[in-house]
Amino acid sequence: MIGKESKPAVSRRQFLKKSVKAGSVVALPYLIPGSALGLNGSVAPSERIVLGGIGLGPRGKFDLSVMLPEKDVQFVAICDVQKSRREIIKKMADDHYGNKDCVLFRDFRDLLARSDIDAVLIATSDRWHALASLMAAKAGKDVYSEKPCGMTVHEIQQLSDGIRRYGRIFQAGTQRRSQSNFRYAVKMAQDGVLGNLKTLHASVYVPTKSYKWLPSEPEPAKEECDWDLWLGPAPWRPYNSKYVKGRWRGHHDFEAGGNFLDWGAHTLDLCQWANQADHTTPLEFESTDKEIICKYANGVNVICDFLPTAFGDRSPQYTTSTGTCPVRFEGDEGWVETGDSSEILLSDNLMKERRKIFKRVGTSAASHARNFFDCVKSRKKTICNEDVMRKSHMACFAAQLAWQLGRKITFDPVKEEYVNDVEANRMRNRATRQPWSFNI
């Protein structure tokens, strides 16, 4: 197992060598499989990262699909409150490995109690990300968490502080930092190719917020779907099957920052990176009916452009359709735009010498996962570590709050509080339902 703080276990190969040198008599089988010794391109069990999964629905299933092929990773257990999802992931893992070894859990605390698990993939819906990640870190596990990584500024603070306190490796699932076209555009901005940066554009959904309840339905058996555990730290409400099938989105109790962080955790995060502002946030946030304007101390502005849907019409700021999640970086000597299509668009003065179109090889998710596993082994910071995530998410929360309150707000990135704004500061936190507390 990789990444434990306790003394590493002696590998089978090391044990055999020591035994022979000591003159010990060791009863051996006639044939030792090469996979047990790390031969023929395989990785010895003692060198593998043992991985578990928590809350793997459609997004988590995709994440796992790019993790399973990694030869130094062994996926051994799935926890989900829904039986159908547990069984889907078990079949996926067992089919990949050609065995029946993947273990099923309904309560993630039972999975975290397993001492052989080094790391966890957490892909629940928003309300569970921060607390499950923090509890995993306390249990000695490294964490790959889908975004948004927390529901509030307070949860992000608790998670980030906890990752450092427990000495764990953390990767936020903002995988576009690992995608070549976005990296290329950011490098142009950071290297001064665009001149002095002036305006950065981050596409986001048109903000929404709902406090309505769906009609009550009879609760299923706990083994089929543990509704109380599904709710977790969120306020209680009656069961409706649509929630557990994805219709939790758009509901205030279940979604971080309205729907702003669905794209903003990627696009505003990329703008932070392009502006070399991972250590800070914009200071001022002001919303209109078409956009949210965020102003940095260095004079650079980020415009969070409202797009009708993830696949919707471009705002006037965008040249053409570059796929979902488009960003645009503008300087006084040119601009660059890119999105999930992987195409790079440039201003006329830069196009002749620098135009480049990327053809995807694999996925950014695979590169992002590989970065996480490499850091689990090296104990170095990931590309989207807890510090990067912390400031990026706080910028998103502040932008969304300016829209929600309908007025200009000012954020202090050092104190991590809103300036002279009692109402906004109260909204940095939410109450959590007992017994789910961040006091761990």
N, C-alpha and C positions, 0 to 999 in steps of 0.2 A: 504494500500500500504506500502511496505517495502523500507527503504533506503532513504527516502526523508529527506532533511535538515529542512524542515518546520515542525511545530508541528504535531505529528501524529493525524489522525482523531480518534474521539471517536468511539469505536466499538458499534454495535447494543446492545450487551449484557451490556456494560458499561452504555449506554444511558438509558436502561430500569431500571437498578439497581438504578441509580441516580434519575430517575423520581419517582420511588416508594418511596425511602427514603425521597424525598422532598414533598411527598404527592400530586404529580401532577396527574391529570387525563389524562391518555394516551389511545387513541383509538387503540385497538389491533385487529388484525385479529383473527379468531377463532383458526387458526393453524399456528404456526411458524415453517417452515421447519428446521429440525435438522442441515442441511448444513449451514443455516444462522447463527447458533450459534456454529458451530464447533463440532457438536455431531456426534456420530456413525462413528468415524474415519475420518470425513471430517475436513477441515481447514476453519475456519471462514474467510469470504472475507477480513476483515481488516488485517488479518495476512498473506495473500497471496502475493507473488511477482508477479506483473503484468508485463508480458514480451511481447515485440514486436520483429519482425524479419525483417532484411534488407538483401535483396539479397540471398534468400534461393533457390539455385539450388540443384543438387544432394547431395553435401556435407552438405549444410545447412538443407536439408530435413532429412538427417541422424541424425544430431545434434538435431534437433527438436524432432525426434522420441524417443530419450532417455530423453528429457526434459518434454514432455507432461505427462508422467506417474507420475511425481512428484506432490504430492497432494497439496503442498504449492505454486505451480506455476500455473498461469493462463495466457495462451497465447491469446492475444486479437487482434493483428493486424499484417499484413504482408505487406511489401513494396518490390516491385520488378519492374524494368523497363520493364519486359516482362509479358504481360497479362497471358500467359499460365502458367507461374510459380506462379504468384499470385493466380491463381485459384486452382492450385494443392495444395498449402499450405493451402488455405482457406478450401478446402474440407477435408484435413487431420485434421485440427483443429476442424472443425464443426462436423465431424464424431466422433472424440474422445469425445467431450463434449456433443454431442447429441443436438446441437442447430445450429443456423445460424448467430452467433454473431461475427465471425472473420471479421474485417474491412480491406478493401483493399486500398492500397496507391500505386501510381506510383512514387511519389517524397518523398524520405526519410525525407526531412525537415518537411513535413506535419505530418509524424509519430512522429518525435521528438518533435513536438509542443504539443503533447498530454500530459497533466499534470498528467494523471493517470498511465502512464507507468513508472515503476521503473527501468527496465533493458532491454537491447537489445542484441539479437544474431545477429552478423554481419558475414555473410558468402559469401560476394561478391567475385569477383576475386581480385587479389592482389592490383591493382592500387587504390582501394577504401578503403582498410582496415584502414589505418592510419587516413585519413581525416574524414571518417565517424565515426570512434571511437572517435576522438577528438571532433567533433561536438556533438556527443552524450553525451560525458562527460560534455561539456559546458552546454548542455541542462538539466543536472542534472540526467543523466541515468548512471547506472553501465553497464559495457561492457564485453561481452564474444565475442572475435574476433578470427576468424579463422586465421591461419598463412599462409604465412608470414605476419606479422603485419604491415609491411611498405615496401616501395620500395627502400629506401636508408637509410644510416646512419642518415642523417638529419631528415627524416620523423620519424624514431624511437626515436630520441631525442625529437622532438616536441611532439610526442604522450606520451612518458613516463613523460615528464615534465608537460604536460597538465593534465594527470590523477592525478598527485599529486596536481597540482594547484587547480583543481576543487574538490578534495577530494572524488574521485570516486573509486569503486572497479573494478579491471581489471583482466581478465583471458585470457591468450593466449591459442589458441586451440592446444597446443602441449601436447596432452592428454596422451602420453606414460609415462609421469611422474606420472600418476595415475594408471598405469597398474602394477599388482603385480609382474610379472616376472622381469620387468625392475627395479622396486624398490628393489627387492631382490638382483639383480646383483650390483646395485649402493651401497647398504648397505655393501655388501662384500668388495667392493673397499674402501669405507670410513672407515670401521671398521678394516682395516689392515689384513683381512683374506688372501689377495693376496700378502701380504708383501708390500714393497715399490713399488708404481705404477711406471711403466716404459713407456709403450706404450698403448694407447687407440685407438681402431679402430671404425670409423664411416662410414657406407656405404652411398654413395650418387650416384645419377645418373651420367653418363658420361656427363660433362658439354656441353651445346650447347648455341648458341645465334644467333638470326636472326633479320635482319632489313627489311625484305621483306614485301610487302603489298599483301594481297590476292586481286583478281580481284574485281572491283567495281560492286555492285548490287544495284537495286533501293531500297531506304529506305522504310521500312514499315510505316504504320500510327503510329503516336506517341503513341496512346493508345495501339497498339499491341506491339511495342518495341520502347522505347524512346532512339534512337541511341545517341543523344547528351548527354543525362544523363548517358547512359551506358559508354561512353568514359570518362566522368567526367574530372579529372585532367590530363588524358593522352593526348598526342598530337592528333590533329584531323587526321583522315584518312577515306577513303570512306567505307561505310557499306558493309559487307559481312556476310551472315547468319551463316557461319561457326564460326566466332568469338563468337557469342552469344550462340552457341551450344557447346562451350568448346575449340574451336581451337585457342583461344587467347594464350594458353600455347606455349612457345617457342619463342614468339615475345618480343623483348626487351622492347617495349613501354608498355607492359601489365604485364610483369613478373618480380618479384623481384629477383635480383641476378642471371639472367639466370634461369636455372631450379635447381640451387644448393640448394636453400632453401626448395624445395619440400620435400626432405628427410633430408637435413642438419639441418633444423630448429628442427627436432626431434633428429637425431642421434648425431650431434655435441653438441646439447643441453644436451643430456644424458651424454656425455663425460665431459662437463663442470661440471655437477652435481657430477659425480663420482670423479672428481678431486677436489671437494669442491672449485670450481672457479667461482661460480655464481656472484661474485663481480668484476670479471676481465675478461680478454680474453687472448689467446696466444699472444705472442709478435712478432714472426716471422712466415711468411707464404711463402711456396715455392712449386711450382707445377711441376709435371712431366707428362708424357703421361699416367700414370696409377693411380696417386694419388696426393693429396695435403698434405704436411707435415706442421703441425702447432706446434710450440714450446712454451711451457709455461716457465715462469720465474723459476718455481720450478724444471725444468729439465724434466718434463713429456712431451711426444710427443703425438699428436693426428694425426693419419693417416686417411685422408678422402679417402676411397677406391672407385674407380669408378666401379659401377656395370652397365652392359649394359642396363638393364631395372629394374623396381621395382621388377619384379619376375624373374630376370635373373640369370645367373650362379654366383656362389660364387667366390670371389677373393681368391687367395691362402691362405690368412690370416684366412679365415673362415673354420671351421672344416666341416660343413655340412649345409644343408639348414634349417635354423631356421625361415623361413618365411621372409616376407618383413622387411625392416628397421633393419637389424641385427647390433648389436654392440658387441665389444669384449674388455674386460679390462684385461690387462696383468701386473702382478707384478713379483718381483723376487722370489716369493714363490707359484706362480700358476696363472691360468687365469680362466675367466668366459665369456661365450658367450650366447647371447639370441636374440630373435627377435619376430616378431608378431605371430609365432606359439605358443608362451608362454613356449616353452621348454627351460630348463636351461642346458647348457653344461659346464662341468668343466674339468680342467686338471686332469690327472690320480691321482696325489697325493691328490687331494681334493674330487675326485668322490666318494670314498667309504663312507665317513662320511657325505658328504654334498649334494650329488646328489639329485635334486628335480625337478619334472616335474609338471608344473601348468596346471590345466584344467580350462579353462575360465568359469567364472560365471558372466553372464552379459557382459558388455563391459567397456573398459577403458574410453570411452566417457561418459558413464553414471556416473561413479565415478568422472570424471573430472567436469562434469556439477554440480553434487551434491556439490562438493567442492566450486564451484562458488556461488551457491545459499546459502550455509551455511555462506560464507563470506559476501554476501550481507546483511545477517541478523546480523552477529556479527561485521561487519566492520573490520575484520582482513584481512591480506594479503592472497591472494590465493597462491596455489602451483606454478603457473606460472604467477606471478604478473608482473607489468610493469618493475620492476628492473631486475628480472631474464630474462625476454624477451629481455630487452635492451642489455645486454652484450652478451647473446647467439646469437642474430641476428647480432650484430656487428662482432662477430667471423665468422659467416657465410659469411657476406659481404666481409670481408677481405680475407677469403679463396678463394671465387669466383673471387675476383679481382686479386689475384696472378695468377690464371689460365688465366684470360682474358688478363692481361698484359704480361704474359709469363716470369715473373721474380720474384725474391724474394722481398717481401715488409715487412716493419716493422710497427707495429701499437702500438700506445701509448694508453693503456686502460684508463688512467686517463684523459688525454686531449682529448681522442677520436678522434685522428687524426693520419695520417700516418707520419712517421718520415722522414723529409728531402725529401719529395716526392710531388712536386707540382701537377703532373699529377694525382696521386692517390687521393690527397685531393680534387681536382676539382670534382672527381667522387663520393664524399660523398653526393652529392645532384643532383637533376634534376629540371629543370624548370617545373612548372605546368601550365596547360591551364587555362586561366581566364574564369569565376570568381572564380575558385577553388584555394584558397590560405590557407596556414597554419598560416596566421597572425590573429588568433582568440583567 
